Every structure is written in C-alpha cells, then in structure tokens.
Amino acid sequence: MLKFTFPQANYFYNNIQSDIPKVYFSPKSDGLGIDSMGEFATTFELSNQFLDENGKPVPFKYIAESLEYAFNFTFGNAYKSKSRVFSRKPYNLTKALDYLKKLLIRESRSKKIVKK
C-alpha cells in the first residue's frame, strides 16, 4: 500500500497534543474540484512512480485513498471521478494541471523570478 512519509510523522503519532496542523482540501467550482483530485490520482497512477513496499506500481484505488487521507476529503466514488476525467473533451483533460500551471506562472511573473 502507498505510504506518505512526512519528516515529523513520528512526532505527530507519538504526541497527542501535536502542533502539526491538519490540511483540508476545499473543492471549488472555479478552481480545483473533486474531479481535479481524480485527475491527480489518475496521472499519478499513469506515471508508475507511486510504489508499494515491493517497488511495484500501486493501483489507482490506493493512490485515491492516500489523497483522501492526506487532504481530509472523500471522493465518494473515486472511479466515477476518474471516469469523468476521461470523458472530458481533449482540451480539458488536464484542467486541474492547467489551472495550477497558470497559478505558478502568474506568481512567477509577479515575483519577477529570474531564470538561471
């Protein structure tokens, strides 16, 4: 099963009164929605870079469950979300990734980050 490893994971689980905040995903229709997380889970699966303890690529189901756990949300049915991603028109297949790309470009321009 896919495991997320965080630098302070032992601290979090060994101390009930932890100062580590929980992260919540708040879906929005004009930004990232639930199907955006389905898009991420699908592309993570296709990358074959999310591996189990034996070094084998994990199935979509485990990636989706890991995202739900990491960001405190639920797909309801992750496979329906995956299906909706693939039913998009070709120019909308990477809708969430395009949205995030635009945010990075805008921030880069506003900070006037120089290329090296």
Secondary structure, DSSP 8 states (H G I E B T S, - for coil): ------TTHHHHHH-TT-----------TTS--HHHHHHHHHHHHHHT--B-TTS-B--HHHHHHHHHHHHT---SSHHHHHHHHHTS-GGGTTHHHHHHHHHHHHHHHHHT----
